[in-house]
């Protein structure tokens, strides 16, 4: 039971990292990224390939850096043309990454993947009980990324990003570098996805292309929508809710023994989809909406209205 709970918490941690990244790109900056799975896969494979020579810290830093560079490149290619083009380019990027991972055997191992990925702090774990180290590591990683992104969101940079999201033309008229701001936001989100991919690789110690499907992108959007677009705290709640529902529905087969594995999979996705639809109808702003600061918070008045 403890092992299962550890697995669930680590899966929630990975989903939270991916969701935080997407929330910063889409929720705060208004940049649609349908290639989330490509960035997660790129981060996972970078960490898997570079951790043996550089150590796990170097592998994670390299994963975050490479994903940030890829995000910057994609943003510069398409962001001047509009959000629709960025969405199309990110879809293409995810497919390109999948094809490269599957066919470049000399680098990625092809369909066989990469085994024996080094884990962080293995020497600190008791024999046969690595979960004692993995669990706090995953939670600390989520907390660190959350604090960094939340600090950015609450800073002047985050306020300008929301202004660009709500009305890019008005922000540009006020002298704000809209293109540069969007590229920075997309790169920061890409770096966080690289960190998520690294945690995925470290946890499993084996990765292959079949682990990175479009459902990862769908889960990320579900978490952002459920938690509340633009709210990092809401995202954590949304990611935890979505992943818990996904894992909890695995036990439906024990209750409904007349269904087989394929029917169970379809029923699980249908139940989760129905839950998202009901949430959008009953609470379209999400479980914990993005906080909106009032003008008087920035321009406090004296007592008595003077």
C-alpha positions as CSV (number, residue, x, y, z in Angstrom):
1,X,0.0,0.0,0.0
2,X,2.8,2.4,0.9
3,X,4.5,1.7,-2.5
4,X,1.3,2.4,-4.3
5,X,0.8,5.7,-2.5
6,X,4.4,6.7,-3.3
7,X,3.8,5.9,-6.9
8,X,0.6,8.0,-6.9
9,X,2.3,10.9,-5.3
10,X,5.2,10.8,-7.7
11,X,2.8,10.6,-10.7
12,X,0.9,13.6,-9.2
13,X,4.2,15.4,-8.9
14,X,5.1,14.9,-12.5
15,X,1.6,16.0,-13.6
16,X,1.9,19.0,-11.3
17,X,5.2,20.1,-12.9
18,X,3.8,19.7,-16.4
19,X,0.7,21.6,-15.4
20,X,2.6,24.4,-13.7
21,X,4.6,24.8,-16.9
22,X,1.5,24.8,-19.1
23,X,-0.3,27.1,-16.7
24,X,2.5,29.7,-17.0
25,X,2.5,29.5,-20.8
26,X,-1.3,29.3,-21.5
27,X,-2.9,30.4,-18.2
28,X,-0.7,33.4,-17.5
29,X,0.7,34.4,-20.9
30,X,-2.1,33.1,-23.1
31,X,0.2,30.9,-25.3
32,X,-1.4,27.7,-26.5
33,X,1.0,24.7,-26.4
34,X,-0.4,21.5,-27.9
35,X,3.1,19.9,-28.0
36,X,3.5,19.4,-24.2
37,X,4.3,15.8,-24.6
38,X,7.2,16.6,-27.0
39,X,8.9,18.9,-24.4
40,X,8.4,16.3,-21.6
41,X,9.9,13.6,-23.8
42,X,12.8,15.8,-24.8
43,X,13.5,16.6,-21.1
44,X,13.3,12.9,-20.1
45,X,15.6,11.7,-22.9
46,X,18.1,14.5,-22.3
47,X,18.3,13.6,-18.6
48,X,18.6,9.9,-19.4
49,X,21.4,10.5,-21.8
50,X,23.4,13.1,-19.9
51,X,23.0,12.0,-16.3
52,X,25.6,9.1,-16.6
53,X,28.4,11.5,-17.6
54,X,27.2,14.7,-15.9
55,X,25.4,13.3,-12.8
56,X,21.7,13.7,-12.2
57,X,22.0,17.4,-11.4
58,X,23.8,18.1,-14.7
59,X,21.3,15.9,-16.5
60,X,18.3,17.8,-15.1
61,X,19.9,21.2,-15.8
62,X,20.7,20.1,-19.4
63,X,17.1,18.9,-19.9
64,X,15.7,22.2,-18.6
65,X,18.1,24.2,-20.8
66,X,17.5,22.2,-24.0
67,X,13.7,22.5,-23.6
68,X,14.0,26.2,-22.9
69,X,16.1,26.6,-26.1
70,X,13.6,24.5,-28.1
71,X,10.7,26.6,-26.7
72,X,12.5,29.8,-27.7
73,X,13.1,28.6,-31.2
74,X,9.5,27.5,-31.7
75,X,8.2,30.8,-30.3
76,X,10.4,32.9,-32.5
77,X,9.3,30.9,-35.5
78,X,5.6,31.3,-35.1
79,X,4.6,33.7,-32.4
80,X,4.6,36.8,-34.7
81,X,2.0,35.0,-36.8
82,X,-0.5,34.6,-34.0
83,X,-1.5,32.1,-31.4
84,X,-3.1,29.7,-33.9
85,X,0.2,29.2,-35.7
86,X,2.0,28.6,-32.4
87,X,-0.5,25.9,-31.6
88,X,0.0,24.2,-35.0
89,X,3.8,24.4,-34.7
90,X,3.8,22.9,-31.2
91,X,1.7,20.0,-32.5
92,X,4.3,19.4,-35.2
93,X,7.1,19.7,-32.7
94,X,5.6,16.9,-30.6
95,X,5.3,14.6,-33.6
96,X,8.8,15.4,-34.7
97,X,10.2,14.5,-31.3
98,X,8.2,11.2,-31.3
99,X,9.5,10.2,-34.7
100,X,13.1,11.0,-33.8
101,X,12.9,9.1,-30.5
102,X,11.5,6.1,-32.4
103,X,13.9,6.0,-35.3
104,X,17.3,7.4,-34.1
105,X,18.4,4.1,-32.5
106,X,22.0,5.2,-32.2
107,X,21.0,7.9,-29.8
108,X,17.7,7.1,-28.2
109,X,17.7,3.3,-28.4
110,X,14.6,3.4,-30.7
111,X,11.6,1.4,-29.6
112,X,13.8,-0.4,-27.0
113,X,14.4,2.9,-25.1
114,X,17.1,3.7,-22.6
115,X,17.5,1.6,-19.4
116,X,19.5,2.0,-16.2
117,X,18.9,5.7,-15.8
118,X,20.7,7.0,-12.6
119,X,18.6,8.1,-9.7
120,X,19.2,11.1,-7.4
121,X,20.5,10.5,-3.9
122,X,20.6,6.7,-4.3
123,X,23.4,6.5,-1.7
124,X,21.2,8.1,0.9
125,X,18.4,5.5,0.5
126,X,18.1,2.5,2.8
127,X,18.7,-0.9,1.0
128,X,15.6,-1.7,-1.1
129,X,13.6,1.3,0.1
130,X,14.4,4.1,-2.4
131,X,10.9,5.5,-1.9
132,X,12.0,7.1,1.3
133,X,14.3,9.4,-0.8
134,X,12.2,9.7,-4.0
135,X,9.0,10.9,-2.3
136,X,10.5,14.0,-0.6
137,X,12.7,14.7,-3.7
138,X,9.6,14.8,-5.9
139,X,7.7,17.0,-3.5
140,X,10.6,19.4,-3.0
141,X,11.0,19.7,-6.8
142,X,7.3,20.6,-7.2
143,X,7.6,23.1,-4.3
144,X,10.7,24.7,-5.9
145,X,9.1,25.1,-9.4
146,X,5.9,26.4,-7.8
147,X,7.7,29.0,-5.8
148,X,9.7,30.2,-8.8
149,X,6.7,30.5,-11.1
150,X,4.5,32.0,-8.4
151,X,7.2,34.6,-7.7
152,X,7.3,35.4,-11.4
153,X,3.5,35.6,-11.6
154,X,3.3,38.0,-8.7
155,X,6.2,40.2,-10.0
156,X,5.8,43.0,-12.5
157,X,6.9,40.6,-15.2
158,X,3.8,38.4,-14.4
159,X,1.5,41.4,-14.4
160,X,2.7,42.5,-17.8
161,X,2.3,38.9,-19.1
162,X,-1.4,39.0,-18.0
163,X,-1.8,42.3,-19.6
164,X,-0.4,40.9,-22.9
165,X,-2.7,37.9,-22.6
166,X,-5.8,40.0,-22.1
167,X,-5.0,42.7,-24.7
168,X,-1.7,42.5,-26.6
169,X,-2.5,45.6,-28.7
170,X,-3.1,47.8,-25.6
171,X,0.1,46.4,-24.0
172,X,2.1,47.2,-27.2
173,X,0.6,50.7,-27.3
174,X,1.9,51.3,-23.8
175,X,5.4,50.4,-24.9
176,X,5.7,46.8,-23.7
177,X,7.9,44.4,-25.7
178,X,5.1,41.9,-26.5
179,X,7.1,39.5,-28.6
180,X,10.0,39.4,-26.1
181,X,7.7,38.8,-23.2
182,X,5.9,36.0,-24.9
183,X,9.2,34.3,-25.9
184,X,10.4,34.5,-22.3
185,X,7.2,33.1,-21.0
186,X,7.3,30.2,-23.5
187,X,10.9,29.4,-22.7
188,X,10.3,29.4,-18.9
189,X,7.4,27.0,-19.3
190,X,9.5,24.8,-21.6
191,X,12.3,24.7,-18.9
192,X,9.7,23.5,-16.3
193,X,8.5,20.8,-18.7
194,X,12.1,19.7,-19.0
195,X,12.3,19.3,-15.2
196,X,9.1,17.3,-15.3
197,X,10.6,15.0,-17.9
198,X,13.7,14.5,-15.8
199,X,11.7,13.4,-12.8
200,X,9.8,11.0,-15.0
201,X,13.0,9.4,-16.2
202,X,14.6,9.3,-12.7
203,X,11.5,7.6,-11.3
204,X,11.1,4.9,-13.9
205,X,14.9,4.4,-14.6
206,X,13.8,3.3,-18.0
207,X,12.1,5.2,-20.8
208,X,10.9,4.4,-24.3
209,X,8.7,6.3,-26.9
210,X,5.5,4.5,-25.9
211,X,5.5,6.3,-22.5
212,X,5.1,9.7,-24.3
213,X,1.7,9.9,-25.9
214,X,-0.7,12.8,-26.5
215,X,-2.7,11.8,-23.4
216,X,0.1,13.7,-21.4
217,X,-0.9,16.9,-23.2
218,X,-4.6,16.2,-22.5
219,X,-4.0,15.6,-18.8
220,X,-2.0,18.8,-18.5
221,X,-4.9,20.8,-20.0
222,X,-7.4,19.0,-17.8
223,X,-5.3,20.0,-14.7
224,X,-5.1,23.6,-15.7
225,X,-8.8,23.8,-16.6
226,X,-9.9,22.0,-13.4
227,X,-7.7,24.0,-11.1
228,X,-8.4,27.4,-12.7
229,X,-6.5,28.9,-15.6
230,X,-3.8,31.3,-14.4
231,X,-3.8,30.0,-10.8
232,X,-0.7,28.0,-9.7
233,X,-2.3,27.0,-6.4
234,X,-5.4,25.9,-8.3
235,X,-3.3,23.9,-10.7
236,X,-1.8,21.9,-7.8
237,X,-5.3,21.0,-6.7
238,X,-6.4,20.3,-10.3
239,X,-3.4,18.0,-11.0
240,X,-3.9,16.1,-7.8
241,X,-7.6,15.7,-8.5
242,X,-7.2,14.5,-12.1
243,X,-4.4,12.1,-11.4
244,X,-6.2,10.7,-8.3
245,X,-9.3,10.1,-10.4
246,X,-7.3,8.4,-13.1
247,X,-5.6,6.0,-10.7
248,X,-8.7,5.4,-8.6
249,X,-10.7,4.4,-11.6
250,X,-8.3,1.5,-12.1
251,X,-10.2,-0.3,-9.3
252,X,-13.5,-0.2,-11.2
253,X,-12.8,-3.6,-12.5
254,X,-12.9,-5.0,-9.0
255,X,-16.4,-3.5,-8.6
256,X,-17.6,-4.2,-12.1
257,X,-16.2,-7.6,-12.9
258,X,-18.2,-7.9,-16.2
259,X,-16.0,-5.5,-18.1
260,X,-12.6,-6.2,-19.6
261,X,-9.5,-4.1,-19.8
262,X,-10.4,-2.3,-23.0
263,X,-13.8,-1.4,-21.7
264,X,-12.3,-0.3,-18.4
265,X,-9.9,2.0,-20.2
266,X,-12.7,3.6,-22.2
267,X,-14.9,3.9,-19.2
268,X,-12.2,5.6,-17.2
269,X,-11.5,8.2,-19.9
270,X,-15.3,8.7,-20.3
271,X,-15.8,9.3,-16.6
272,X,-12.9,11.8,-16.4
273,X,-14.2,13.6,-19.5
274,X,-17.7,13.8,-18.0
275,X,-16.3,15.2,-14.8
276,X,-14.4,17.9,-16.7
277,X,-17.6,18.8,-18.7
278,X,-19.6,19.1,-15.5
279,X,-16.9,21.2,-13.9
280,X,-16.9,23.6,-16.8
281,X,-20.7,23.9,-16.6
282,X,-20.9,24.2,-12.8
283,X,-17.7,26.1,-12.1
284,X,-16.2,27.4,-15.4
285,X,-13.5,29.4,-13.5
286,X,-12.0,26.3,-12.0
287,X,-11.7,25.0,-8.5
288,X,-9.5,27.9,-7.4
289,X,-9.7,30.8,-9.9
290,X,-6.8,33.2,-10.7
291,X,-6.7,36.0,-8.1
292,X,-7.4,39.4,-9.5
293,X,-5.7,42.3,-7.8
294,X,-7.6,45.6,-7.5
295,X,-6.2,48.9,-8.6
296,X,-6.3,50.2,-5.0
297,X,-3.7,47.6,-4.0
298,X,-1.2,49.4,-6.2
299,X,-2.5,52.9,-5.4
300,X,-3.5,52.9,-1.7
301,X,-5.5,55.9,-0.6
302,X,-5.3,57.6,2.8
303,X,-7.9,57.1,5.4
304,X,-11.0,59.0,4.9
305,X,-10.8,58.8,1.1
306,X,-8.3,61.6,0.8
